[in-house]
Amino acid sequence: MKTHFPPSIKRPPQTGFSLFEMLLVVAVIGVLSAIVVGSFSQGKRDVVVETVNRRNAQAFATIATCAQISGANPVTDTDVVATMQRIVVGITPTAGPMSGKTLRISGMNSDDLAGAAYYLRIANGQLLYMADEPMKTY
């Protein structure tokens, strides 16, 4: 049964939102939240990659130092990547407690080497990890 109001009585004003307006607001919030979550995920990925590269660089510097202490020298003149490749293949010290044991880092691909090389330097015949002064790329 419909209610008819006489022309002299005004219809009461509508209050609230329509279903369409509510769905539109929910859709806009969903799109905005997807954008925000996506940007946070990329930031986390970048941090993880940087951490892995730093840890790999530390491992290379440690193995190079251990090899040098034990009488093997994996360090080439000034070529960080060549030094890293020698460590990936393996170095066998001739003296000290590591004599006869092969020191190596396995499971590295070219991206891992490039990422770790960013944090390594050769100075005074040693492979050094440089956390605060990564190699500048121009």
Secondary structure as GFF3:
##gff-version 3
##sequence-region A 1 138
A	DSSP	alpha_helix	19	69	.	.	.	ID=ss1
A	DSSP	alpha_helix	80	89	.	.	.	ID=ss2
A	DSSP	alpha_helix	110	117	.	.	.	ID=ss3
A	DSSP	beta_strand	120	123	.	.	.	ID=ss4
A	DSSP	beta_strand	126	129	.	.	.	ID=ss5
###
